[in-house]
Amino acid sequence: MHFVKISAIVLFALTSTGIFGQQSVPVFANRRDSAEYSLVVEAINKIFIDRQVNTEYEKSTKKFDSLIRVERGFRDKIIGYRIAYKPRKGFTSLDDLKNGKVKPDEVIQLSIMQSGVTTIPREIYSCSNLKALELINTSVKRLPPDLSRLKQLQSVYLYNNKLSRKLKLGKNPNIHRLVIQGVEAKSLPKSYKNFASLDSLELSRNIGMTAFPNISRNKNLVKLNLIENNLTLQDIKKGNSSLQDLNLQKNKITSVSAGISKFPNLKKLGLNYNKITEMHPAVGELTRLESIGLYQNQLDHIPTGIFKLKNLQIIDLYYNSLTKIDSQISKLSSLKVLYLSNNQLTELPESIGKLSNLKELYAHDNKLASLPQSLKSLRELRVLRVNNNYLTALPPSIFELSELENLDVSRNYMYNFPSQLDGLSKLQILGLIGNPWENTEDVNRVAENMRAKGLVCLY
């Protein structure tokens, strides 16, 4: 499914037709907010037109800044987006099937894009080899049990299905993947239990979706994608023991409740782009978790429950408000990739050296003035990025990291170039730019040697 979602700010720069002619339109809970938002966007578009003819540029800049602040105030009131979906490439259209341009048994993927369609067209039941069915801008009230006659049908996609009541799902043992996007929350199915073989469910980008879906009786469900909704995670009543991959990116989550522990077999948890400030210690009960994404949240510390995740291999904490890393980080014995960049860290704990399986450490764009000597114990480390900090020197222990392939110390405050870098025989990428090096001859020599070998040295 191809779709374009353009943010309001980008729209202002690209068009003067306003938001309602675009492929993505924000939806508000009431008409008044929608109307006022439309007027703000129209005013901003007018400023772009005026600028093109160079009229009152300075005055328009002040007005533009003011309008942008107003527009930003509306963003938290947006409950979803109307997105103009188009049929996917490779899908046969219903018209081509009806007109005989393609034989029914040749149809593998079928797209029905037609408003007013309330039932599944009878023509599709002759498509014995159908594997994927796509419904766009329809008003289908039910995915009937008759679909189970299509033994090859495994995937169903519904986009912008317009209903005033809940979509009904008839019993079907064949469908493995269900995608529902762009619909009103009130029209989402009450449960998904009738799709007994369902292993992948995507309910992303719906309008006004605040309730966590009822998936407790889907015993084969492995993946659940809920990105860009209005979920808070405060209403998880029933869990699912088969779920392994849960993506909650871009919701309205400020606190991860104890309910998250009701998915005990999770291996991957995506919480990027929320406003999380705390996590219940019950997150530590997700003992099989291997990857957790907390990119761009509002954490000022690593929640204590995370330190109980013995199988955790990847943790992404980019763009939070971390000021300190607790020494308990050493308990993450399986950790392979640690993302700590773009925070407010002034130091890393010595205990970080106990992460014996760590292969990649990203701590750039912080306020680090030094690095721990214990780094020498990270014998598996391949990537170390500490650029954009306040480092004045590298600890000698760095040069014992014999597996290091990527080292970036750019844009720090280093004066003396460590000639020992020559001893890192596996180094392939070295970032040195933006430091006030005094022994530039040594820097040039190492840079030239690397480039002669076809390696990358940024200097």
C-alpha positions as CSV (number, residue, x, y, z in Angstrom):
1,M,0.0,0.0,0.0
2,H,1.5,3.3,-1.1
3,F,0.5,6.4,0.8
4,V,1.9,9.9,1.4
5,K,1.6,11.6,4.7
6,I,2.9,15.1,4.6
7,S,3.2,17.1,7.8
8,A,1.3,20.4,7.9
9,I,4.6,22.4,8.0
10,V,5.8,20.8,4.7
11,L,2.4,21.4,3.1
12,F,2.7,25.1,3.7
13,A,5.9,25.2,1.8
14,L,4.8,23.1,-1.1
15,T,1.3,24.2,-1.9
16,S,-1.2,27.1,-1.6
17,T,-4.3,25.0,-1.9
18,G,-4.7,24.3,1.8
19,I,-4.9,21.1,3.7
20,F,-8.1,19.7,2.3
21,G,-6.7,19.1,-1.2
22,Q,-3.9,17.0,0.2
23,Q,-3.3,13.3,0.5
24,S,-3.2,13.5,4.3
25,V,-5.7,15.6,6.3
26,P,-5.6,15.9,10.1
27,V,-8.8,14.9,11.9
28,F,-10.0,16.6,15.1
29,A,-12.5,15.5,17.7
30,N,-14.8,18.4,17.0
31,R,-15.7,20.6,14.0
32,R,-14.7,23.8,15.6
33,D,-11.0,22.7,16.0
34,S,-11.1,21.5,12.4
35,A,-12.4,24.7,11.1
36,E,-10.0,26.9,13.1
37,Y,-7.1,24.7,12.0
38,S,-8.1,25.1,8.4
39,L,-8.1,28.9,8.8
40,V,-4.6,28.9,10.3
41,V,-3.3,26.7,7.5
42,E,-5.0,29.0,4.9
43,A,-3.4,32.1,6.5
44,I,0.1,30.4,6.4
45,N,-0.3,29.4,2.8
46,K,-1.2,33.0,2.0
47,I,2.0,34.2,3.5
48,F,4.0,31.9,1.2
49,I,2.2,33.4,-1.8
50,D,2.9,36.9,-0.5
51,R,6.6,36.1,-0.1
52,Q,6.8,34.9,-3.7
53,V,5.9,38.5,-4.8
54,N,8.1,40.0,-2.1
55,T,5.4,42.0,-0.3
56,E,6.0,43.1,3.3
57,Y,8.5,40.3,3.9
58,E,9.5,41.4,7.5
59,K,5.9,41.9,8.6
60,S,4.9,38.5,7.1
61,T,7.7,36.8,9.0
62,K,6.4,37.9,12.4
63,K,2.9,36.9,11.4
64,F,4.2,33.5,10.1
65,D,6.0,32.8,13.4
66,S,2.9,33.6,15.3
67,L,0.7,31.3,13.2
68,I,3.2,28.5,13.5
69,R,2.9,28.7,17.2
70,V,-0.9,28.5,16.9
71,E,-0.6,25.6,14.5
72,R,1.6,23.7,16.9
73,G,-1.0,24.2,19.6
74,F,-3.5,22.3,17.5
75,R,-1.3,19.3,17.0
76,D,-2.1,17.6,20.4
77,K,-5.8,17.8,19.4
78,I,-5.3,15.8,16.3
79,I,-6.9,12.3,16.7
80,G,-5.8,10.9,13.4
81,Y,-5.2,11.5,9.7
82,R,-7.3,10.9,6.6
83,I,-4.9,9.4,4.1
84,A,-5.6,9.0,0.4
85,Y,-4.6,5.3,-0.2
86,K,-4.0,3.9,-3.7
87,P,-4.0,0.3,-4.9
88,R,-0.7,-1.4,-4.5
89,K,1.5,-2.3,-7.5
90,G,0.9,-5.8,-8.7
91,F,-2.7,-6.0,-7.6
92,T,-5.4,-6.8,-10.1
93,S,-8.3,-4.4,-10.1
94,L,-11.9,-5.6,-9.7
95,D,-12.8,-3.9,-12.9
96,D,-10.2,-5.9,-14.8
97,L,-11.6,-9.1,-13.3
98,K,-15.2,-8.2,-14.2
99,N,-14.3,-7.2,-17.7
100,G,-12.4,-10.4,-18.4
101,K,-9.0,-8.8,-18.9
102,V,-7.7,-11.4,-16.5
103,K,-8.9,-15.0,-15.8
104,P,-10.1,-15.6,-12.2
105,D,-7.6,-18.4,-11.6
106,E,-4.8,-16.0,-12.6
107,V,-5.6,-13.5,-9.9
108,I,-3.2,-13.7,-7.0
109,Q,-3.7,-10.3,-5.5
110,L,-7.0,-8.3,-5.9
111,S,-7.7,-4.7,-5.1
112,I,-11.2,-3.3,-4.8
113,M,-11.3,0.5,-4.7
114,Q,-14.9,1.7,-4.8
115,S,-17.0,3.7,-2.4
116,G,-20.4,2.3,-1.7
117,V,-19.4,-1.3,-1.7
118,T,-20.9,-2.8,1.4
119,T,-20.4,-6.5,0.8
120,I,-17.6,-8.6,-0.7
121,P,-18.3,-8.9,-4.5
122,R,-19.3,-12.4,-5.6
123,E,-16.7,-12.4,-8.4
124,I,-13.8,-12.9,-6.0
125,Y,-15.0,-16.4,-5.0
126,S,-14.0,-17.6,-8.4
127,C,-10.4,-16.5,-7.8
128,S,-9.2,-19.9,-6.5
129,N,-5.6,-18.8,-6.3
130,L,-6.2,-15.5,-4.5
131,K,-3.6,-14.8,-1.8
132,A,-4.2,-11.2,-0.9
133,L,-7.3,-9.0,-0.9
134,E,-7.3,-5.2,-0.6
135,L,-10.3,-3.0,0.1
136,I,-10.0,0.7,-0.3
137,N,-12.7,3.4,0.4
138,T,-15.4,0.8,0.8
139,S,-18.1,0.4,3.4
140,V,-17.8,-3.4,3.9
141,K,-19.8,-4.4,7.0
142,R,-18.5,-7.9,7.3
143,L,-15.6,-10.2,6.2
144,P,-17.9,-13.2,5.8
145,P,-17.2,-16.8,6.6
146,D,-17.5,-17.5,2.9
147,L,-14.0,-16.1,2.4
148,S,-12.7,-19.3,4.0
149,R,-13.7,-21.0,0.7
150,L,-10.6,-19.2,-0.8
151,K,-8.1,-21.6,0.7
152,Q,-5.1,-19.6,-0.6
153,L,-6.2,-16.3,0.9
154,Q,-3.8,-15.4,3.7
155,S,-3.8,-11.6,3.7
156,V,-6.6,-9.0,3.9
157,Y,-6.1,-5.2,3.9
158,L,-8.8,-2.6,4.6
159,Y,-8.1,1.1,4.1
160,N,-10.6,3.9,4.8
161,N,-13.4,1.4,5.3
162,K,-16.3,3.7,6.3
163,L,-18.7,2.3,8.9
164,S,-20.9,3.6,11.6
165,R,-20.7,0.4,13.6
166,K,-18.1,-2.3,14.3
167,L,-16.8,-4.5,11.4
168,K,-17.7,-8.1,11.8
169,L,-15.3,-10.9,11.2
170,G,-16.7,-14.3,10.1
171,K,-14.8,-17.4,11.1
172,N,-11.8,-18.0,8.9
173,P,-9.0,-20.6,9.5
174,N,-6.9,-19.4,6.6
175,I,-6.1,-15.7,7.0
176,H,-2.8,-15.1,8.6
177,R,-2.5,-11.3,8.2
178,L,-5.0,-8.6,8.7
179,V,-4.4,-4.9,8.2
180,I,-6.9,-2.2,9.0
181,Q,-5.9,1.5,8.6
182,G,-7.6,4.8,8.2
183,V,-10.9,3.9,9.9
184,E,-12.9,5.4,12.8
185,A,-12.1,3.6,16.1
186,K,-15.8,2.8,16.6
187,S,-15.8,0.7,13.5
188,L,-12.9,-1.6,14.5
189,P,-13.8,-5.2,15.2
190,K,-14.8,-6.0,18.8
191,S,-12.3,-8.9,18.7
192,Y,-10.3,-10.9,16.3
193,K,-10.8,-14.4,17.6
194,N,-12.7,-15.6,14.5
195,F,-9.4,-15.4,12.6
196,A,-7.9,-18.4,14.3
197,S,-4.7,-18.5,12.3
198,L,-4.0,-14.8,12.5
199,D,-0.3,-14.3,13.2
200,S,0.1,-10.6,12.1
201,L,-2.4,-7.8,13.0
202,E,-1.8,-4.2,12.0
203,L,-4.2,-1.5,13.3
204,S,-2.0,1.6,12.6
205,R,-3.0,5.1,11.6
206,N,-6.7,4.8,12.7
207,I,-8.8,7.7,13.8
208,G,-9.5,8.3,17.5
209,M,-8.2,4.8,18.5
210,T,-7.5,5.0,22.3
211,A,-8.4,1.5,23.4
212,F,-6.0,-1.4,23.3
213,P,-7.4,-4.1,21.0
214,N,-8.8,-7.4,22.4
215,I,-6.4,-10.0,21.2
216,S,-6.5,-12.4,24.1
217,R,-8.0,-15.3,22.2
218,N,-5.7,-15.1,19.2
219,K,-3.4,-17.9,20.2
220,N,-1.2,-17.7,17.1
221,L,-0.7,-14.0,17.0
222,V,3.0,-13.1,16.8
223,K,3.1,-9.5,15.6
224,L,0.9,-6.5,16.5
225,N,1.5,-3.1,14.9
226,L,-0.3,-0.2,16.5
227,I,1.7,2.8,15.3
228,E,0.3,6.4,15.1
229,N,-2.8,6.0,17.2
230,N,-3.9,7.6,20.5
231,L,-3.1,4.7,22.9
232,T,-1.9,5.3,26.5
233,L,-1.4,1.7,27.6
234,Q,-3.5,2.3,30.8
235,D,-6.3,0.0,29.7
236,I,-4.6,-3.4,29.1
237,K,-7.0,-5.8,30.7
238,K,-6.1,-9.1,28.9
239,G,-2.8,-10.1,27.4
240,N,-1.6,-12.6,24.9
241,S,1.1,-15.3,25.6
242,S,2.0,-15.8,21.9
243,L,2.8,-12.2,21.0
244,Q,6.5,-11.6,20.2
245,D,6.6,-8.2,18.4
246,L,4.6,-5.2,19.7
247,N,5.0,-1.8,18.0
248,L,3.5,1.2,19.7
249,Q,5.5,3.9,18.0
250,K,3.9,7.4,17.9
251,N,1.1,7.1,20.3
252,K,0.2,9.1,23.4
253,I,2.0,7.1,26.0
254,T,3.5,8.9,29.0
255,S,3.8,5.9,31.4
256,V,4.2,2.2,30.6
257,S,1.8,0.4,33.0
258,A,2.1,-3.0,34.7
259,G,-0.2,-4.3,32.0
260,I,2.8,-4.7,29.7
261,S,3.7,-7.8,31.6
262,K,0.6,-9.6,30.2
263,F,2.7,-10.3,27.1
264,P,5.3,-12.5,28.7
265,N,6.8,-13.8,25.4
266,L,7.6,-10.5,23.8
267,K,10.9,-10.3,22.1
268,K,10.6,-6.9,20.5
269,L,8.9,-3.8,22.0
270,G,8.7,-0.5,20.1
271,L,7.9,2.6,22.1
272,N,9.7,5.2,20.0
273,Y,8.2,8.7,19.6
274,N,6.1,8.9,22.7
275,K,6.3,11.0,25.8
276,I,7.3,8.3,28.3
277,T,8.7,9.5,31.6
278,E,8.4,6.3,33.6
279,M,7.9,2.5,33.2
280,H,6.4,0.2,35.8
281,P,8.9,-2.3,37.3
282,A,6.7,-5.0,35.8
283,V,8.5,-4.4,32.5
284,G,11.3,-6.6,34.1
285,E,8.9,-9.6,33.8
286,L,9.4,-9.6,30.0
287,T,12.3,-12.0,30.4
288,R,12.4,-13.0,26.8
289,L,12.7,-9.4,25.5
290,E,15.6,-8.9,23.1
291,S,15.0,-5.4,21.8
292,I,13.3,-2.3,23.2
293,G,13.0,1.0,21.4
294,L,12.6,4.1,23.5
295,Y,13.8,6.6,20.9
296,Q,12.7,10.2,21.5
297,N,10.8,10.0,24.8
298,Q,11.3,11.9,28.0
299,L,13.1,9.5,30.3
300,D,15.6,11.1,32.7
301,H,16.9,7.7,33.8
302,I,16.8,4.1,32.7
303,P,13.8,2.5,34.4
304,T,14.9,-0.1,37.0
305,G,12.7,-2.9,35.5
306,I,14.8,-2.8,32.4
307,F,17.9,-4.0,34.3
308,K,16.1,-7.4,34.9
309,L,16.0,-8.1,31.2
310,K,18.7,-10.8,31.0
311,N,18.1,-11.5,27.3
312,L,18.0,-7.9,26.1
313,Q,20.4,-7.4,23.2
314,I,19.4,-4.0,21.9
315,I,18.2,-0.9,23.7
316,D,17.6,2.5,22.0
317,L,17.6,5.5,24.3
318,Y,18.4,8.2,21.7
319,Y,16.9,11.6,22.3
320,N,15.7,11.3,25.9
321,S,16.8,13.4,28.9
322,L,19.2,11.0,30.5
323,T,21.7,12.7,32.9
324,K,23.2,9.5,34.4
325,I,23.5,5.8,33.6
326,D,23.0,3.6,36.7
327,S,25.7,1.1,37.5
328,Q,23.1,-1.6,37.2
329,I,23.6,-1.4,33.4
330,S,26.1,-4.2,34.0
331,K,23.2,-6.6,34.6
332,L,22.3,-6.6,31.0
333,S,24.7,-9.4,30.2
334,S,23.3,-10.2,26.8
335,L,23.4,-6.6,25.5
336,K,25.0,-6.2,22.0
337,V,23.9,-2.7,21.0
338,L,23.6,0.3,23.3
339,Y,22.2,3.6,22.0
340,L,22.7,6.5,24.4
341,S,23.2,9.4,22.0
342,N,21.6,12.8,22.1
343,N,21.1,12.9,25.9
344,Q,22.6,15.0,28.7
345,L,25.2,12.5,30.0
346,T,28.3,13.8,31.6
347,E,29.9,10.4,32.3
348,L,29.5,6.6,31.7
349,P,29.7,4.2,34.6
350,E,32.8,2.0,35.1
351,S,30.4,-0.9,35.3
352,I,29.8,-0.6,31.5
353,G,32.9,-2.6,31.1
354,K,31.1,-5.7,32.3
355,L,28.9,-5.8,29.2
356,S,31.1,-8.5,27.7
357,N,28.9,-9.1,24.6
358,L,28.6,-5.4,23.6
359,K,29.4,-4.9,20.0
360,E,28.2,-1.3,19.4
361,L,28.2,1.7,21.7
362,Y,26.7,5.0,20.6
363,A,27.2,7.9,23.0
364,H,27.7,10.8,20.7
365,D,26.0,14.2,21.2
366,N,26.2,14.2,25.0
367,K,28.3,16.1,27.5
368,L,31.0,13.5,28.2
369,A,34.3,14.9,29.5
370,S,35.9,11.5,29.8
371,L,35.5,7.8,29.1
372,P,35.7,5.0,31.7
373,Q,38.9,2.9,31.8
374,S,36.8,-0.2,31.9
375,L,36.1,0.1,28.1
376,K,39.1,-2.1,27.6
377,S,37.1,-5.0,28.8
378,L,34.7,-4.7,25.9
379,R,36.6,-7.2,23.8
380,E,33.7,-7.7,21.3
381,L,33.2,-3.9,20.6
382,R,33.1,-3.1,16.9
383,V,31.6,0.4,17.0
384,L,32.4,3.3,19.3
385,R,30.9,6.6,18.5
386,V,31.6,9.4,21.0
387,N,31.7,12.4,18.7
388,N,30.2,15.7,19.7
389,N,31.2,15.6,23.4
390,Y,33.7,17.4,25.6
391,L,36.5,14.8,25.5
392,T,40.0,16.1,25.8
393,A,41.7,12.7,25.5
394,L,41.0,9.0,25.0
395,P,41.9,6.6,27.8
396,P,44.8,4.3,26.9
397,S,42.4,1.4,27.3
398,I,40.7,2.2,24.0
399,F,43.7,0.9,22.2
400,E,43.2,-2.6,23.6
401,L,39.9,-2.9,21.7
402,S,41.4,-5.2,19.0
403,E,38.0,-5.8,17.2
404,L,37.1,-2.1,16.8
405,E,36.1,-1.3,13.2
406,N,34.4,2.1,13.6
407,L,35.7,4.8,15.9
408,D,34.4,8.4,15.8
409,V,35.8,11.1,18.1
410,S,35.0,14.0,15.9
411,R,34.1,17.4,17.3
412,N,35.6,17.1,20.7
413,Y,38.4,19.1,22.4
414,M,41.4,16.8,21.8
415,Y,44.8,18.3,21.3
416,N,47.2,15.4,21.4
417,F,46.6,12.8,18.7
418,P,47.0,9.3,20.0
419,S,49.5,7.6,17.7
420,Q,48.4,4.2,19.2
421,L,45.4,4.3,16.8
422,D,47.8,2.7,14.3
423,G,47.6,-0.4,16.4
424,L,43.9,-1.0,15.8
425,S,44.4,-3.3,12.8
426,K,40.6,-3.9,12.1
427,L,39.7,-0.2,12.0
428,Q,37.8,0.6,8.8
429,I,36.2,4.0,9.7
430,L,37.8,6.7,11.8
431,G,36.3,10.1,12.5
432,L,38.7,12.9,13.6
433,I,37.3,16.1,12.3
434,G,36.6,19.1,14.4
435,N,39.3,18.7,17.1
436,P,42.1,21.2,17.7
437,W,44.9,18.7,17.0
438,E,48.4,20.0,17.7
439,N,50.4,17.1,16.3
440,T,48.8,17.4,12.8
441,E,51.7,15.4,11.2
442,D,50.6,12.3,13.1
443,V,47.0,12.9,12.2
444,N,47.9,13.2,8.5
445,R,50.0,10.1,8.5
446,V,47.3,7.9,10.0
447,A,44.7,9.4,7.6
448,E,46.9,8.8,4.6
449,N,47.7,5.3,5.6
450,M,44.0,4.4,6.0
451,R,43.0,6.0,2.7
452,A,45.8,4.1,1.0
453,K,44.2,0.9,2.2
454,G,40.8,2.0,0.9
455,L,39.5,2.7,4.4
456,V,37.6,5.8,5.6
457,C,39.2,8.5,7.6
458,L,37.2,11.7,8.2
459,Y,39.7,14.5,8.7
